Amino acid sequence: MPTAKKSSGAKKGAAKKSSAKSASKSAAKKGGAAKKGGAAKGGAAKKATAAKKGGATKSAAKKAPAAKKAPAAKKSGGTKRALNPALSAPMSSSAQLQAIVGDQPIPRSEITKRIWDYIKKNNLQDQQNRRAINADDKLRPIFGGKNQVSMFEMTALVNKHMKPA
């Protein structure tokens, strides 16, 4: 009789192992811990099945850095894309704007840079609302007489003072 119990016990043990394996497989698919097997049984089952298969364990795969996507291939074969000539065309500015950016015709991007340099140099950005620009005596005529404008409003107002050279 003890042998029959052993064999049934062995069957139960085998059933437990197979259920632990299936639970660990389903947990591996879901990415979570095994439901009934517990962390120790599930982890041991995962390592045992991985050792049998000859593959790496999940923890080793977790430590490996994620593969980075390859950068998109450039269409023009490595040469730089040409700048739009309309953006780099020199613009002449009004007398009020010339007091800030100078009297030479310069591109729109350079005018914007010089206005921001002036704003930062004179600390004209509002301290509470950093998107607001406070006008001083030179900027007030450009801002249409307003004491304060937003950054987005400022670009539209400055554009009114520029024309192609």
PyRosetta script that sets phi, psi and omega in degrees:
from pyrosetta import init, pose_from_sequence

init()
pose = pose_from_sequence("MPTAKKSSGAKKGAAKKSSAKSASKSAAKKGGAAKKGGAAKGGAAKKATAAKKGGATKSAAKKAPAAKKAPAAKKSGGTKRALNPALSAPMSSSAQLQAIVGDQPIPRSEITKRIWDYIKKNNLQDQQNRRAINADDKLRPIFGGKNQVSMFEMTALVNKHMKPA")
pose.set_psi(1, -40.9)
pose.set_omega(1, -179.9)
pose.set_phi(2, -59.1)
pose.set_psi(2, -30.3)
pose.set_omega(2, 179.9)
pose.set_phi(3, -68.8)
pose.set_psi(3, -34.5)
pose.set_omega(3, 178.3)
pose.set_phi(4, -65.8)
pose.set_psi(4, -39.2)
pose.set_omega(4, 178.9)
pose.set_phi(5, -66.5)
pose.set_psi(5, -37.6)
pose.set_omega(5, 179.0)
pose.set_phi(6, -63.4)
pose.set_psi(6, -43.4)
pose.set_omega(6, -178.8)
pose.set_phi(7, -66.2)
pose.set_psi(7, -38.8)
pose.set_omega(7, 176.5)
pose.set_phi(8, -68.8)
pose.set_psi(8, -35.4)
pose.set_omega(8, 175.8)
pose.set_phi(9, -65.1)
pose.set_psi(9, -38.1)
pose.set_omega(9, 177.9)
pose.set_phi(10, -66.6)
pose.set_psi(10, -37.2)
pose.set_omega(10, 177.3)
pose.set_phi(11, -65.3)
pose.set_psi(11, -41.4)
pose.set_omega(11, 178.6)
pose.set_phi(12, -64.6)
pose.set_psi(12, -41.3)
pose.set_omega(12, 178.3)
pose.set_phi(13, -61.8)
pose.set_psi(13, -42.3)
pose.set_omega(13, 178.6)
pose.set_phi(14, -66.3)
pose.set_psi(14, -38.0)
pose.set_omega(14, 178.3)
pose.set_phi(15, -65.5)
pose.set_psi(15, -39.0)
pose.set_omega(15, 178.2)
pose.set_phi(16, -64.4)
pose.set_psi(16, -41.9)
pose.set_omega(16, -179.9)
pose.set_phi(17, -64.1)
pose.set_psi(17, -44.5)
pose.set_omega(17, -179.0)
pose.set_phi(18, -66.7)
pose.set_psi(18, -36.1)
pose.set_omega(18, 177.8)
pose.set_phi(19, -69.8)
pose.set_psi(19, -34.6)
pose.set_omega(19, 177.0)
pose.set_phi(20, -66.1)
pose.set_psi(20, -39.4)
pose.set_omega(20, 178.6)
pose.set_phi(21, -64.6)
pose.set_psi(21, -45.4)
pose.set_omega(21, -179.0)
pose.set_phi(22, -66.8)
pose.set_psi(22, -36.1)
pose.set_omega(22, 177.5)
pose.set_phi(23, -66.5)
pose.set_psi(23, -39.9)
pose.set_omega(23, 179.9)
pose.set_phi(24, -69.3)
pose.set_psi(24, -34.9)
pose.set_omega(24, 177.1)
pose.set_phi(25, -64.9)
pose.set_psi(25, -44.7)
pose.set_omega(25, 179.5)
pose.set_phi(26, -66.9)
pose.set_psi(26, -34.8)
pose.set_omega(26, 177.7)
pose.set_phi(27, -68.5)
pose.set_psi(27, -36.7)
pose.set_omega(27, 178.2)
pose.set_phi(28, -65.5)
pose.set_psi(28, -36.7)
pose.set_omega(28, 177.1)
pose.set_phi(29, -66.7)
pose.set_psi(29, -40.6)
pose.set_omega(29, -178.3)
pose.set_phi(30, -81.3)
pose.set_psi(30, -20.8)
pose.set_omega(30, 180.0)
pose.set_phi(31, 87.6)
pose.set_psi(31, 11.3)
pose.set_omega(31, -178.6)
pose.set_phi(32, -116.7)
pose.set_psi(32, -172.6)
pose.set_omega(32, 179.2)
pose.set_phi(33, -81.3)
pose.set_psi(33, 159.5)
pose.set_omega(33, 178.3)
pose.set_phi(34, -66.4)
pose.set_psi(34, 144.4)
pose.set_omega(34, -174.7)
pose.set_phi(35, -71.0)
pose.set_psi(35, -59.0)
pose.set_omega(35, -173.7)
pose.set_phi(36, -97.9)
pose.set_psi(36, -29.7)
pose.set_omega(36, -173.0)
pose.set_phi(37, -68.8)
pose.set_psi(37, -24.4)
pose.set_omega(37, -177.7)
pose.set_phi(38, 83.8)
pose.set_psi(38, 172.4)
pose.set_omega(38, -175.5)
pose.set_phi(39, -69.9)
pose.set_psi(39, -40.8)
pose.set_omega(39, -176.4)
pose.set_phi(40, -67.7)
pose.set_psi(40, -49.0)
pose.set_omega(40, -178.7)
pose.set_phi(41, -66.0)
pose.set_psi(41, -45.0)
pose.set_omega(41, -177.9)
pose.set_phi(42, -63.8)
pose.set_psi(42, -43.0)
pose.set_omega(42, 179.9)
pose.set_phi(43, -64.6)
pose.set_psi(43, -42.0)
pose.set_omega(43, 179.7)
pose.set_phi(44, -66.3)
pose.set_psi(44, -39.7)
pose.set_omega(44, 179.7)
pose.set_phi(45, -65.3)
pose.set_psi(45, -39.6)
pose.set_omega(45, 179.1)
pose.set_phi(46, -63.3)
pose.set_psi(46, -44.6)
pose.set_omega(46, -179.1)
pose.set_phi(47, -65.6)
pose.set_psi(47, -40.4)
pose.set_omega(47, -178.9)
pose.set_phi(48, -65.4)
pose.set_psi(48, -44.5)
pose.set_omega(48, 179.9)
pose.set_phi(49, -68.5)
pose.set_psi(49, -35.1)
pose.set_omega(49, 178.6)
pose.set_phi(50, -69.0)
pose.set_psi(50, -37.5)
pose.set_omega(50, 178.7)
pose.set_phi(51, -67.0)
pose.set_psi(51, -38.0)
pose.set_omega(51, 177.7)
pose.set_phi(52, -64.7)
pose.set_psi(52, -40.6)
pose.set_omega(52, -178.1)
pose.set_phi(53, -78.7)
pose.set_psi(53, -20.2)
pose.set_omega(53, 179.9)
pose.set_phi(54, 84.5)
pose.set_psi(54, 11.7)
pose.set_omega(54, -179.4)
pose.set_phi(55, -96.6)
pose.set_psi(55, 176.1)
pose.set_omega(55, 179.0)
pose.set_phi(56, -81.4)
pose.set_psi(56, 153.9)
pose.set_omega(56, 178.4)
pose.set_phi(57, -77.2)
pose.set_psi(57, 168.6)
pose.set_omega(57, -178.5)
pose.set_phi(58, -66.4)
pose.set_psi(58, -35.8)
pose.set_omega(58, -179.2)
pose.set_phi(59, -66.3)
pose.set_psi(59, -34.7)
pose.set_omega(59, 177.1)
pose.set_phi(60, -68.7)
pose.set_psi(60, -37.9)
pose.set_omega(60, 178.1)
pose.set_phi(61, -67.7)
pose.set_psi(61, -31.5)
pose.set_omega(61, -179.0)
pose.set_phi(62, -68.8)
pose.set_psi(62, -34.1)
pose.set_omega(62, -177.2)
pose.set_phi(63, -75.0)
pose.set_psi(63, -24.5)
pose.set_omega(63, -178.2)
pose.set_phi(64, -68.2)
pose.set_psi(64, 138.5)
pose.set_omega(64, 179.3)
pose.set_phi(65, -67.8)
pose.set_psi(65, 150.1)
pose.set_omega(65, 179.6)
pose.set_phi(66, -68.0)
pose.set_psi(66, 140.9)
pose.set_omega(66, 179.9)
pose.set_phi(67, -70.1)
pose.set_psi(67, 133.5)
pose.set_omega(67, -179.8)
pose.set_phi(68, -88.0)
pose.set_psi(68, 145.4)
pose.set_omega(68, 177.6)
pose.set_phi(69, -72.2)
pose.set_psi(69, 143.9)
pose.set_omega(69, 177.8)
pose.set_phi(70, -70.2)
pose.set_psi(70, 141.8)
pose.set_omega(70, 179.2)
pose.set_phi(71, -63.3)
pose.set_psi(71, 149.7)
pose.set_omega(71, -178.8)
pose.set_phi(72, -63.5)
pose.set_psi(72, 139.6)
pose.set_omega(72, -179.1)
pose.set_phi(73, -69.1)
pose.set_psi(73, 138.7)
pose.set_omega(73, 179.2)
pose.set_phi(74, -77.8)
pose.set_psi(74, 140.8)
pose.set_omega(74, -177.6)
pose.set_phi(75, -74.2)
pose.set_psi(75, -34.2)
pose.set_omega(75, -170.5)
pose.set_phi(76, -91.2)
pose.set_psi(76, 14.0)
pose.set_omega(76, 173.9)
pose.set_phi(77, 71.6)
pose.set_psi(77, 34.6)
pose.set_omega(77, 174.2)
pose.set_phi(78, 96.5)
pose.set_psi(78, -10.7)
pose.set_omega(78, 178.9)
pose.set_phi(79, -85.1)
pose.set_psi(79, 151.1)
pose.set_omega(79, 179.3)
pose.set_phi(80, -72.1)
pose.set_psi(80, 146.2)
pose.set_omega(80, 177.8)
pose.set_phi(81, -72.9)
pose.set_psi(81, 138.3)
pose.set_omega(81, -177.8)
pose.set_phi(82, -71.2)
pose.set_psi(82, 141.3)
pose.set_omega(82, 178.0)
pose.set_phi(83, -72.6)
pose.set_psi(83, 141.5)
pose.set_omega(83, 178.2)
pose.set_phi(84, -63.8)
pose.set_psi(84, 122.3)
pose.set_omega(84, -177.3)
pose.set_phi(85, -63.3)
pose.set_psi(85, -24.2)
pose.set_omega(85, 178.8)
pose.set_phi(86, -67.7)
pose.set_psi(86, -30.5)
pose.set_omega(86, -180.0)
pose.set_phi(87, -78.1)
pose.set_psi(87, -27.2)
pose.set_omega(87, -178.7)
pose.set_phi(88, -99.9)
pose.set_psi(88, 6.5)
pose.set_omega(88, 179.7)
pose.set_phi(89, -70.7)
pose.set_psi(89, 137.1)
pose.set_omega(89, 178.7)
pose.set_phi(90, -66.7)
pose.set_psi(90, 139.6)
pose.set_omega(90, 179.7)
pose.set_phi(91, -117.3)
pose.set_psi(91, 138.7)
pose.set_omega(91, 173.1)
pose.set_phi(92, -92.6)
pose.set_psi(92, 145.9)
pose.set_omega(92, -175.8)
pose.set_phi(93, -114.2)
pose.set_psi(93, 162.3)
pose.set_omega(93, 179.8)
pose.set_phi(94, -72.0)
pose.set_psi(94, 170.0)
pose.set_omega(94, -179.3)
pose.set_phi(95, -61.7)
pose.set_psi(95, -37.8)
pose.set_omega(95, 179.3)
pose.set_phi(96, -65.8)
pose.set_psi(96, -40.3)
pose.set_omega(96, -179.0)
pose.set_phi(97, -74.5)
pose.set_psi(97, -30.9)
pose.set_omega(97, 178.5)
pose.set_phi(98, -64.4)
pose.set_psi(98, -25.6)
pose.set_omega(98, 177.3)
pose.set_phi(99, -64.8)
pose.set_psi(99, -21.7)
pose.set_omega(99, -178.3)
pose.set_phi(100, -103.6)
pose.set_psi(100, -46.6)
pose.set_omega(100, -171.4)
pose.set_phi(101, -99.6)
pose.set_psi(101, -10.1)
pose.set_omega(101, -178.0)
pose.set_phi(102, 103.1)
pose.set_psi(102, 168.5)
pose.set_omega(102, -173.5)
pose.set_phi(103, -97.9)
pose.set_psi(103, -0.5)
pose.set_omega(103, 178.6)
pose.set_phi(104, -83.1)
pose.set_psi(104, 143.0)
pose.set_omega(104, 173.6)
pose.set_phi(105, -66.5)
pose.set_psi(105, 125.1)
pose.set_omega(105, -179.0)
pose.set_phi(106, -134.5)
pose.set_psi(106, 159.5)
pose.set_omega(106, 179.6)
pose.set_phi(107, -63.9)
pose.set_psi(107, 158.8)
pose.set_omega(107, -179.2)
pose.set_phi(108, -56.3)
pose.set_psi(108, -41.0)
pose.set_omega(108, -178.7)
pose.set_phi(109, -63.3)
pose.set_psi(109, -39.2)
pose.set_omega(109, 179.6)
pose.set_phi(110, -70.0)
pose.set_psi(110, -35.0)
pose.set_omega(110, 176.4)
pose.set_phi(111, -62.1)
pose.set_psi(111, -44.5)
pose.set_omega(111, 179.2)
pose.set_phi(112, -62.1)
pose.set_psi(112, -43.0)
pose.set_omega(112, 178.5)
pose.set_phi(113, -60.1)
pose.set_psi(113, -44.3)
pose.set_omega(113, -177.6)
pose.set_phi(114, -68.6)
pose.set_psi(114, -35.0)
pose.set_omega(114, 176.8)
pose.set_phi(115, -64.8)
pose.set_psi(115, -44.1)
pose.set_omega(115, 179.3)
pose.set_phi(116, -65.9)
pose.set_psi(116, -36.6)
pose.set_omega(116, 175.4)
pose.set_phi(117, -61.2)
pose.set_psi(117, -41.5)
pose.set_omega(117, 178.7)
pose.set_phi(118, -64.4)
pose.set_psi(118, -43.6)
pose.set_omega(118, -179.3)
pose.set_phi(119, -63.1)
pose.set_psi(119, -44.2)
pose.set_omega(119, -179.0)
pose.set_phi(120, -70.2)
pose.set_psi(120, -39.7)
pose.set_omega(120, -179.2)
pose.set_phi(121, -62.8)
pose.set_psi(121, -39.3)
pose.set_omega(121, -178.4)
pose.set_phi(122, -95.3)
pose.set_psi(122, 6.5)
pose.set_omega(122, 177.0)
pose.set_phi(123, 54.4)
pose.set_psi(123, 53.1)
pose.set_omega(123, -176.3)
pose.set_phi(124, -96.6)
pose.set_psi(124, -3.4)
pose.set_omega(124, 176.9)
pose.set_phi(125, -77.9)
pose.set_psi(125, 132.6)
pose.set_omega(125, -177.3)
pose.set_phi(126, -62.2)
pose.set_psi(126, 138.1)
pose.set_omega(126, -175.7)
pose.set_phi(127, -74.4)
pose.set_psi(127, -35.6)
pose.set_omega(127, 179.5)
pose.set_phi(128, -81.8)
pose.set_psi(128, -50.3)
pose.set_omega(128, -179.7)
pose.set_phi(129, -109.1)
pose.set_psi(129, 98.5)
pose.set_omega(129, -173.7)
pose.set_phi(130, -68.7)
pose.set_psi(130, -11.6)
pose.set_omega(130, 177.2)
pose.set_phi(131, -83.8)
pose.set_psi(131, -8.1)
pose.set_omega(131, -178.2)
pose.set_phi(132, -99.6)
pose.set_psi(132, 141.1)
pose.set_omega(132, 178.8)
pose.set_phi(133, -114.5)
pose.set_psi(133, 125.1)
pose.set_omega(133, 177.8)
pose.set_phi(134, -85.7)
pose.set_psi(134, 136.3)
pose.set_omega(134, -177.4)
pose.set_phi(135, -89.0)
pose.set_psi(135, 141.1)
pose.set_omega(135, 169.5)
pose.set_phi(136, -107.8)
pose.set_psi(136, -168.6)
pose.set_omega(136, -175.2)
pose.set_phi(137, -63.0)
pose.set_psi(137, -32.8)
pose.set_omega(137, -179.7)
pose.set_phi(138, -79.1)
pose.set_psi(138, -34.9)
pose.set_omega(138, -177.2)
pose.set_phi(139, -84.0)
pose.set_psi(139, -24.4)
pose.set_omega(139, -175.8)
pose.set_phi(140, -56.9)
pose.set_psi(140, -43.4)
pose.set_omega(140, 177.8)
pose.set_phi(141, -66.4)
pose.set_psi(141, -30.5)
pose.set_omega(141, 177.5)
pose.set_phi(142, -71.2)
pose.set_psi(142, -36.4)
pose.set_omega(142, -179.5)
pose.set_phi(143, -82.3)
pose.set_psi(143, 10.4)
pose.set_omega(143, 177.7)
pose.set_phi(144, 72.2)
pose.set_psi(144, 30.8)
pose.set_omega(144, 178.3)
pose.set_phi(145, 84.9)
pose.set_psi(145, -2.0)
pose.set_omega(145, -179.7)
pose.set_phi(146, -78.6)
pose.set_psi(146, 147.1)
pose.set_omega(146, 178.2)
pose.set_phi(147, -82.5)
pose.set_psi(147, -24.9)
pose.set_omega(147, -178.8)
pose.set_phi(148, -148.7)
pose.set_psi(148, 135.8)
pose.set_omega(148, 176.8)
pose.set_phi(149, -135.2)
pose.set_psi(149, 160.2)
pose.set_omega(149, 175.3)
pose.set_phi(150, -83.0)
pose.set_psi(150, 163.2)
pose.set_omega(150, 179.3)
pose.set_phi(151, -57.5)
pose.set_psi(151, -39.8)
pose.set_omega(151, -175.8)
pose.set_phi(152, -71.6)
pose.set_psi(152, -36.3)
pose.set_omega(152, 176.6)
pose.set_phi(153, -68.8)
pose.set_psi(153, -34.9)
pose.set_omega(153, -177.5)
pose.set_phi(154, -61.5)
pose.set_psi(154, -41.4)
pose.set_omega(154, -178.7)
pose.set_phi(155, -62.1)
pose.set_psi(155, -40.7)
pose.set_omega(155, 178.8)
pose.set_phi(156, -66.4)
pose.set_psi(156, -39.7)
pose.set_omega(156, -180.0)
pose.set_phi(157, -68.9)
pose.set_psi(157, -37.1)
pose.set_omega(157, 179.8)
pose.set_phi(158, -70.3)
pose.set_psi(158, -35.7)
pose.set_omega(158, 179.9)
pose.set_phi(159, -61.0)
pose.set_psi(159, -29.9)
pose.set_omega(159, 179.1)
pose.set_phi(160, -66.2)
pose.set_psi(160, -20.6)
pose.set_omega(160, -177.6)
pose.set_phi(161, -98.0)
pose.set_psi(161, 9.5)
pose.set_omega(161, 179.4)
pose.set_phi(162, -119.9)
pose.set_psi(162, 146.7)
pose.set_omega(162, 173.2)
pose.set_phi(163, -147.4)
pose.set_psi(163, 154.8)
pose.set_omega(163, -180.0)
pose.set_phi(164, -60.3)
pose.set_psi(164, 140.1)
pose.set_omega(164, -177.7)
pose.set_phi(165, -77.0)
pose.dump_pdb("model.pdb")
